[in-house]
Amino acid sequence: MSTLTYTQSVVMGLLQGVTELFPVSSLGHSLIVPAWIGGSWEKLVTESNSPGHTPFLAFLVALHVATALALIVFYRRDWVAIIGGLVGSLRTRSVDTPEAKLGWLIVIATIPVGIVGLVAEKPLREVFATPLIAAVFLFLNGLVLLAAEVLRRRTSASSGRHATSGAGRSGHAKDDVTDLTYPDGALIGAFQILALLPGISRSGATISGGILRGLDHEDSARFAFLLATPVILAAGVLKIPELFGPAGDGIGGQVLVGSVCAFVAALAAVAFLARFFRTRTLYPFVAYCLVAGGISIALFA
């Protein structure tokens, strides 16, 4: 990885910061984009496939940590309230505030992907971390987002036909994240497991899960970003020590520059998406994933 340039670290940092939060898969793009460019860029991905030597993936995890820090900064008031709610809940042995309920929803929703990730993340990465397979999963990611929107519409239409006068939301719709049940939280959290496959978006999967459990797009996105924070941060804490070994030789400066770029890009991306999902849907991202995935499959096949 001594060939990693500052230009590459800046581009990959900006790419990571945006695609981690946009429902289009950061890991998938980190494999596909260098392969699109070719040359020394493609070599970054090729080096990551060397057994026992994964400097590029270690570099990407450092960028993930920067993204998680951006989420913490953006949702800092939420996290202060959530942590306070959890502490109060443990003290009183009850869940009697919305903040405590949200905190326990996040804890429960994190358990499925935490268990599966510890067991299967490395084998899945070794098997599927190629540009072609990432392109296939990116196309499938578009179908997942499309399915969530289609099912949401059908559910809303069906509920609307049977609703009493004045009922504007579907029968299972939630007015707020804290209206979710704990099984709902576990199910939405389990959607994150799909993101272990390069090309499947973590935020896209969890936003889809939230929509299917009755949240609107805005609340689904907020819950997805809150859920992503501890998972991304934990993965970084486990992986970053590799950068202090042979995997990090000669790229300390590039890692730092890339991480700063990822932080700034992620902060801008989450601010944009928080506004976007107040009135918009997943359909623009459906179109992007299907087109980009399809073209990439044709290119790499």
Secondary structure, DSSP 8 states (H G I E B T S, - for coil): -TT--HHHHHHHHHHHHHHTTTTT-HHHHHHHHHHHH-THHHHHHHHTTSTT--HHHHHHHHHHHHHHHHHHHHTHHHHHHHHHHHHHHHHHTS--SHHHHHHHHHHHHHHHHHHHHHHHHHHHHHHH-SHHHHHHHHHHHHHHHHHHHHHHHHHHHHHHHH--TT--S-TT--SSGGGS-HHHHHHHHHGGGGGGSTTS-HHHHHHHHHHHTT--HHHHHHHHHHHHHHHHHHHHHHHGGGGGTGGGTT-HHHHHHHHHHHHHHHHHHHHHHHHHTTT--SHHHHHHHHHHHHHHHHHH-
